[in-house]
Structure formats: structure tokens, C-alpha cells
Amino acid sequence: MMRAALVRNNGSQREKLAAARRMLRSCRSAFARLRRSAAGSFTLEASLILPTILIASVLLLFIALFVYHQASLYQSASLTAERSAFVWDNSAKDHATGYVEPGRHDPLYWRLTNDNALHLFSFLLPIDPVRVALPAAAGGGSSAPADKLSQAAARLPSSWKGELRFSNRGLIRDIEVYLARPFHSPAYRMNRWGADEVRSDAAAVVVDPVETARLTDLTRSFIGEVKDRIRPSAAKQLMKEPQSVPKERTVISSHNEAARYLRGLVGGTAQKVEVKPGMVREIDALDANGIAHQAFYTFTEKQLREVQLPKDAELLRSGAKISGVVWHFFETKKGQVKLSAAFRNELARSGIVVVIHNR
């Protein structure tokens, strides 16, 4: 019986082993069919590739936004620096258009005082730059560098941070702008880069074309006029003090003496000029610049207003080689020259200059 039981058990085990082998062959064949089959491949590929494409798209979008904010901030920094440098020569200029109202300008010597142009050795001993931190309120409108920088800083958004600097290094003056603005980004980006803002900077050199042209023209004109005009020995001779001073003074006692003295004074000549047909003006002294000088020794305001003034006013209007008229009044023995305020104003309105010669 024991032998029969052992035979039965061995047969049962062999059947189980055979069944397991058949199942393994069936699984292998099924896996081989599944591997050779194209059914479901699209779903499998999509489930693997779609997340990668989505992450890459979001990353590219984030990079594009960051580059846009960076470029926009650089454009603002560059525009602020260039406009500040452009309007630097006049604090009354508008930063956006450069317009300035007629008559509004900085003091005459602002370049020497405010811009430290007198600091000739700034390339050896640098001057600390003028700094204005953002945000900043508009300055007082003066020619001081800090007020000029504040005028530019006030045009920037109050949420931005940064600094504006003006540096004078002798021949080079420049404006530097450092800006930072908030940029909302994912937490992992802030943790990795340690910043939640974009930053940019720009610089512009301050130029002064009007002053440069003026100095260049003055230098060229001055050198051309002075060169070979006078020798050092002759210049030294001219600087000598006179050895004697004449004690007698010129005394005028008539119109002819006054006219002769006037011609020697201005280096002019007596001439007659026809103002218009039938009206001739006798000029006591016409100088090289075309200015007519007239001497008056004895006169009355009525005579001057009715006779002389219309002739000279017409002479000025006609433009007949006369560029100006000067009336010289000489004091007589009776006393000083007296002209009413109304008559002086009338002469001034007509363009006639008055000079009074007292004894």
C-alpha cells in the first residue's frame, strides 16, 4: 500500500510540474505576441513623451518671460542714462522731449562749481561719485548733480530698486544706472539662484556739444588773431607805464572844437549823408564801424526833438551805411548838461545812444 501511495504522489507531482511548464510556455508565447503586436503603442508613447513636452514648454515660457523682463529693464536703464546725459547741461530741460522754456538755464559757472571741473587731477585723486538711491522723489530743480539725478529717478516706478551715479573723472563724465525689479518665479528657481528679481545696468557719457563748439571756435579764432600779430618785445613795450601825464585838460568852448575832439576820440571823419531826397545829415565823426557820432555844445530840447531827431531816426531806418547813432553832449560854461527823462526815453526808443562829457 505504501508503494502504491508513493507512486500516486510522484504522479501527482509530475502532473503539477508539467502544468507549471505549460503555463510558463503560455506566458512566454503571450509576451512574445504582445511584444510583436503594435496595439496600444500610441498610448504608451504619449504617456511617456507628453510630460516631457509639457515640462519643456513651461521651461521655455519661463525663460522667455525672464529674457523679456531683463531686456525691458535694460532698455529702461539705458534710456534713463542717455536722457540724463542729454539734459545734463540744463536742469530745466524736459527728460522726455528735451524741451526747455526760453530764458531758463543753469548759472553761468555751474560746470566749475557743481561738476567739479576745477578738479584738474581727478584722474589721480578720484572724486567720489554722486549717488541717488531708488525710489527717489523729484529734486529741487537746481544744477546740483544730486538734483539732476533725482529728476531722472522720479520718472521710474516706485517698486523698482537700484541706484543712479554721476562720476567726474576729469575729461570723462558719465552717468551709471543700476536697476532691479521684482520677478515672480517658481520657488525652486529662487532656491537655486537665491534671487526673486531681475537686474540690469547701463551707462552714458555726458557730452556738452555747445560748450565744446564754443571753446573750439574761441581757441581757433584767438590763435588765428594773435599769432604773429605782436612780438613779445613789442608787447612788453606796450605794458610800460607812461613817463609823464599831461596836466592840461582839453577844454571845449565851441561846437567846432567839440566835433574836432570827437573825431580824434573815435578815429572818425566828417561826412555828409543823404537821408532821403532833400534831407542831408552832416555827421561830425563817422568811425570805421559805421557808427555816426554827433557833437552838441549849445542846444535846446525843442530843436533836437523837431530837427535832429527825425533826421537821425530816418538815417537809422534807411540803413545807408550807418549801423548806429551816438549823441555826445559837452558841458558848457553855464553848467552841466541837463536832459529831461522824457527826452532820454524818446532817444532810447529811436535807437540813439546818449553820452555826456563833463568838464
C-alpha positions as CSV (number, residue, x, y, z in Angstrom):
1,M,0.0,0.0,0.0
2,M,2.8,2.3,0.9
3,R,4.4,1.7,-2.5
4,A,1.0,2.5,-4.3
5,A,0.8,5.7,-2.3
6,L,4.3,6.8,-3.2
7,V,3.5,6.1,-6.9
8,R,0.4,8.2,-6.7
9,N,2.3,11.1,-5.1
10,N,5.0,11.0,-7.7
11,G,2.5,11.0,-10.4
12,S,0.7,14.0,-8.9
13,Q,3.9,16.0,-8.6
14,R,4.8,15.2,-12.2
15,E,1.4,16.5,-13.3
16,K,1.9,19.7,-11.3
17,L,5.3,20.2,-12.8
18,A,4.0,19.6,-16.3
19,A,1.2,22.1,-15.7
20,A,3.6,24.7,-14.5
21,R,5.8,24.2,-17.6
22,R,2.8,24.5,-19.8
23,M,1.7,27.8,-18.1
24,L,5.3,29.2,-18.4
25,R,5.3,28.4,-22.1
26,S,1.9,30.0,-22.5
27,C,3.1,33.2,-20.7
28,R,6.2,33.3,-22.8
29,S,4.3,33.0,-26.0
30,A,1.7,35.6,-24.8
31,F,4.6,38.1,-24.0
32,A,6.2,37.4,-27.4
33,R,2.8,38.1,-29.1
34,L,2.4,41.3,-27.1
35,R,5.9,42.4,-27.9
36,R,5.3,41.8,-31.6
37,S,1.9,43.5,-31.6
38,A,1.5,47.3,-32.4
39,A,-1.8,47.6,-30.5
40,G,-1.6,50.4,-27.7
41,S,1.8,51.7,-28.8
42,F,0.5,55.3,-29.3
43,T,-1.0,55.4,-25.8
44,L,2.2,54.1,-24.3
45,E,4.4,56.6,-26.2
46,A,2.1,59.5,-25.4
47,S,2.1,58.7,-21.7
48,L,5.9,58.8,-21.7
49,I,6.6,61.8,-24.1
50,L,3.7,64.2,-23.1
51,P,5.1,65.1,-19.6
52,T,8.5,65.8,-21.1
53,I,7.0,68.1,-23.8
54,L,4.9,69.9,-21.1
55,I,7.8,70.5,-18.8
56,A,10.0,71.7,-21.7
57,S,7.2,74.1,-22.9
58,V,6.7,75.6,-19.4
59,L,10.5,75.9,-19.0
60,L,10.8,77.8,-22.4
61,L,7.9,80.0,-21.5
62,F,9.6,80.9,-18.2
63,I,12.9,81.6,-19.9
64,A,11.2,83.8,-22.5
65,L,9.5,85.8,-19.7
66,F,12.8,86.2,-17.9
67,V,14.6,87.4,-21.0
68,Y,11.7,89.8,-21.8
69,H,11.9,91.4,-18.3
70,Q,15.7,91.5,-18.5
71,A,15.6,93.3,-21.9
72,S,12.8,95.6,-20.7
73,L,14.8,96.6,-17.6
74,Y,17.9,97.2,-19.7
75,Q,16.0,99.4,-22.1
76,S,14.7,101.5,-19.1
77,A,18.2,101.7,-17.6
78,S,19.8,102.7,-21.0
79,L,17.0,105.3,-21.7
80,T,17.4,106.8,-18.2
81,A,21.2,107.1,-18.6
82,E,21.1,108.6,-22.1
83,R,18.3,111.1,-21.3
84,S,20.0,112.2,-18.1
85,A,23.3,112.7,-20.0
86,F,21.4,114.6,-22.8
87,V,19.7,117.1,-20.5
88,W,22.7,117.4,-18.1
89,D,23.7,120.9,-19.4
90,N,20.4,122.4,-18.4
91,S,18.4,121.2,-15.4
92,A,15.3,122.9,-16.8
93,K,15.1,120.6,-19.8
94,D,12.3,118.0,-20.0
95,H,13.7,114.5,-19.7
96,A,11.4,113.0,-22.3
97,T,11.5,115.7,-25.1
98,G,14.5,117.9,-24.2
99,Y,12.3,121.0,-24.4
100,V,13.2,124.0,-22.3
101,E,11.4,127.3,-21.9
102,P,13.3,130.3,-23.3
103,G,15.4,132.1,-20.7
104,R,15.6,129.1,-18.3
105,H,19.1,127.9,-17.8
106,D,21.6,127.0,-15.1
107,P,24.0,129.5,-13.5
108,L,26.9,130.7,-15.7
109,Y,29.7,128.8,-13.8
110,W,27.8,125.6,-12.9
111,R,30.4,123.5,-14.7
112,L,33.1,124.8,-12.4
113,T,31.2,124.5,-9.1
114,N,28.7,121.6,-9.4
115,D,30.6,119.4,-11.9
116,N,34.0,119.9,-10.2
117,A,35.6,121.0,-13.5
118,L,38.3,122.8,-11.4
119,H,39.5,119.4,-10.0
120,L,42.2,119.0,-12.6
121,F,43.8,115.9,-11.0
122,S,40.7,113.8,-10.7
123,F,42.4,111.1,-12.8
124,L,44.9,110.7,-9.9
125,L,42.7,111.6,-7.0
126,P,39.2,110.4,-8.0
127,I,36.2,112.2,-6.7
128,D,33.5,110.1,-5.0
129,P,30.6,109.7,-7.4
130,V,27.3,111.4,-6.6
131,R,24.7,108.7,-5.7
132,V,20.9,108.7,-5.6
133,A,19.1,105.5,-4.4
134,L,15.8,104.3,-5.7
135,P,13.0,105.0,-5.1
136,A,13.6,108.8,-5.0
137,A,11.5,112.0,-5.1
138,A,12.0,114.7,-7.7
139,G,14.8,117.1,-6.9
140,G,14.7,120.8,-6.3
141,G,15.4,121.7,-9.9
142,S,18.8,123.1,-9.2
143,S,22.0,122.5,-11.2
144,A,23.4,120.2,-8.4
145,P,24.2,116.7,-9.7
146,A,22.1,115.1,-6.9
147,D,19.0,117.1,-8.0
148,K,19.6,116.2,-11.7
149,L,19.8,112.6,-10.8
150,S,16.7,112.8,-8.6
151,Q,14.7,114.3,-11.5
152,A,15.6,111.2,-13.6
153,A,15.0,108.8,-10.7
154,A,11.5,110.2,-10.1
155,R,10.3,109.0,-13.5
156,L,11.0,105.4,-12.6
157,P,8.4,103.2,-10.9
158,S,8.4,103.3,-7.1
159,S,8.5,99.5,-6.9
160,W,12.0,99.4,-8.6
161,K,15.2,99.4,-6.6
162,G,18.7,100.5,-7.6
163,E,20.9,103.5,-7.8
164,L,21.9,106.3,-10.1
165,R,25.5,107.6,-10.1
166,F,27.3,110.6,-11.6
167,S,31.1,110.3,-11.9
168,N,33.6,113.0,-12.9
169,R,36.9,111.6,-14.0
170,G,38.4,114.7,-15.5
171,L,37.8,114.6,-19.2
172,I,35.2,112.0,-18.9
173,R,31.9,112.5,-17.1
174,D,29.4,109.6,-17.1
175,I,26.1,108.6,-15.6
176,E,25.6,105.0,-14.5
177,V,22.2,103.4,-13.8
178,Y,21.7,100.2,-11.8
179,L,18.1,98.9,-11.7
180,A,16.4,95.9,-10.1
181,R,12.7,95.0,-10.4
182,P,10.6,92.1,-8.9
183,F,10.2,89.0,-10.9
184,H,7.7,86.3,-9.8
185,S,9.3,82.9,-10.4
186,P,8.8,79.3,-9.1
187,A,10.2,78.5,-5.6
188,Y,12.8,76.1,-6.9
189,R,14.3,78.8,-9.1
190,M,14.6,81.2,-6.1
191,N,16.1,78.5,-4.0
192,R,18.6,77.6,-6.7
193,W,19.5,81.2,-7.8
194,G,18.8,83.0,-4.5
195,A,17.0,86.0,-6.1
196,D,13.4,87.0,-6.9
197,E,14.2,89.9,-9.2
198,V,15.9,90.8,-12.5
199,R,18.8,93.3,-12.6
200,S,20.4,95.4,-15.3
201,D,22.7,98.4,-15.6
202,A,23.7,100.9,-18.3
203,A,25.9,103.9,-18.6
204,A,26.1,107.1,-20.8
205,V,28.8,109.7,-21.2
206,V,27.9,113.3,-20.6
207,V,28.7,115.4,-23.6
208,D,28.4,119.2,-23.9
209,P,28.4,120.0,-27.7
210,V,27.5,123.7,-27.3
211,E,30.4,124.3,-24.8
212,T,32.8,122.2,-26.8
213,A,32.0,124.0,-30.1
214,R,32.2,127.4,-28.3
215,L,35.6,126.6,-26.8
216,T,36.9,125.2,-30.1
217,D,35.8,128.2,-32.0
218,L,37.2,130.6,-29.4
219,T,40.6,128.8,-29.4
220,R,40.8,128.7,-33.2
221,S,39.8,132.4,-33.6
222,F,42.0,133.5,-30.8
223,I,45.1,131.7,-32.1
224,G,44.4,133.0,-35.6
225,E,44.1,136.6,-34.4
226,V,47.1,136.6,-32.0
227,K,49.6,134.5,-34.0
228,D,52.3,136.7,-35.4
229,R,50.4,139.9,-34.6
230,I,52.8,141.2,-32.0
231,R,56.2,140.2,-30.8
232,P,57.0,139.6,-27.1
233,S,59.3,142.7,-27.1
234,A,56.6,144.9,-28.6
235,A,54.0,143.6,-26.1
236,K,56.4,144.3,-23.2
237,Q,56.9,147.8,-24.6
238,L,53.2,148.4,-24.6
239,M,52.9,147.4,-21.0
240,K,55.2,150.2,-19.8
241,E,53.7,152.9,-17.7
242,P,53.8,156.4,-19.3
243,Q,56.7,158.5,-18.0
244,S,54.6,161.7,-17.8
245,V,50.9,162.6,-17.7
246,P,49.7,165.8,-19.4
247,K,48.5,168.2,-16.8
248,E,46.3,170.3,-19.0
249,R,42.9,169.1,-19.9
250,T,41.1,169.6,-23.1
251,V,38.6,172.5,-22.8
252,I,35.7,172.6,-25.2
253,S,34.3,176.1,-25.9
254,S,32.5,175.7,-29.3
255,H,30.8,173.2,-31.5
256,N,33.7,173.0,-33.9
257,E,36.1,172.2,-31.0
258,A,33.7,169.5,-29.8
259,A,33.5,168.0,-33.3
260,R,37.3,168.0,-33.7
261,Y,37.8,166.4,-30.3
262,L,35.1,163.8,-31.1
263,R,36.9,162.9,-34.4
264,G,40.1,162.3,-32.6
265,L,38.4,160.4,-29.8
266,V,36.6,157.8,-32.1
267,G,39.0,158.0,-35.0
268,G,36.3,159.1,-37.4
269,T,35.9,161.6,-40.2
270,A,33.3,164.3,-41.0
271,Q,30.9,163.3,-43.7
272,K,27.6,164.2,-45.3
273,V,25.0,161.5,-45.8
274,E,21.8,161.9,-47.8
275,V,19.0,160.5,-45.7
276,K,16.4,160.9,-48.4
277,P,15.9,163.3,-51.3
278,G,16.0,166.8,-49.9
279,M,17.3,165.8,-46.5
280,V,21.1,165.7,-45.8
281,R,22.7,164.8,-42.5
282,E,26.1,166.3,-41.6
283,I,27.9,163.7,-39.4
284,D,30.6,165.1,-37.2
285,A,32.5,161.8,-36.9
286,L,31.8,158.5,-38.7
287,D,34.0,155.8,-37.3
288,A,35.3,152.6,-39.0
289,N,32.3,150.6,-37.7
290,G,29.8,152.8,-39.4
291,I,28.6,154.5,-36.2
292,A,27.7,158.2,-36.6
293,H,28.9,160.4,-33.7
294,Q,27.3,163.8,-33.4
295,A,28.6,166.6,-31.0
296,F,26.2,169.0,-29.3
297,Y,27.6,172.0,-27.4
298,T,24.8,174.5,-27.4
299,F,21.3,173.1,-27.9
300,T,17.6,173.2,-26.9
301,E,15.5,170.1,-26.5
302,K,12.9,171.6,-28.8
303,Q,15.4,172.0,-31.6
304,L,16.8,168.4,-31.1
305,R,13.3,166.9,-31.0
306,E,12.0,168.7,-34.0
307,V,15.1,168.9,-36.3
308,Q,17.9,166.5,-35.3
309,L,15.9,163.5,-34.0
310,P,13.8,162.9,-37.2
311,K,16.9,163.1,-39.3
312,D,18.8,160.5,-37.3
313,A,15.8,158.3,-36.8
314,E,15.3,158.2,-40.5
315,L,19.0,157.7,-41.0
316,L,18.9,154.5,-38.8
317,R,15.8,153.2,-40.6
318,S,17.2,153.8,-44.1
319,G,20.3,151.7,-43.3
320,A,22.5,153.8,-45.6
321,K,25.9,152.5,-44.3
322,I,25.0,153.7,-40.8
323,S,24.9,151.0,-38.1
324,G,24.3,153.2,-35.1
325,V,24.0,156.8,-33.9
326,V,25.6,158.3,-30.8
327,W,24.9,161.8,-29.5
328,H,27.7,163.4,-27.5
329,F,26.7,166.3,-25.2
330,F,29.5,168.6,-24.0
331,E,29.2,170.7,-20.8
332,T,29.3,174.5,-21.4
333,K,30.5,177.2,-19.0
334,K,26.9,177.7,-17.8
335,G,26.8,174.3,-16.1
336,Q,26.3,170.6,-16.6
337,V,24.2,169.1,-19.4
338,K,20.5,168.6,-18.5
339,L,18.2,166.4,-20.4
340,S,14.7,165.6,-19.4
341,A,13.8,161.9,-18.6
342,A,11.1,162.0,-21.3
343,F,13.5,163.1,-24.0
344,R,16.1,160.5,-22.9
345,N,13.3,157.8,-23.2
346,E,12.4,159.1,-26.7
347,L,16.0,158.9,-27.8
348,A,16.3,155.4,-26.5
349,R,13.1,154.3,-28.3
350,S,14.6,155.7,-31.5
351,G,17.8,153.7,-31.0
352,I,20.1,156.7,-30.3
353,V,22.8,156.4,-27.6
354,V,23.5,159.4,-25.3
355,V,27.0,160.2,-23.9
356,I,27.6,163.2,-21.7
357,H,31.1,164.8,-21.4
358,N,31.5,166.9,-18.3
359,R,34.4,169.2,-17.7
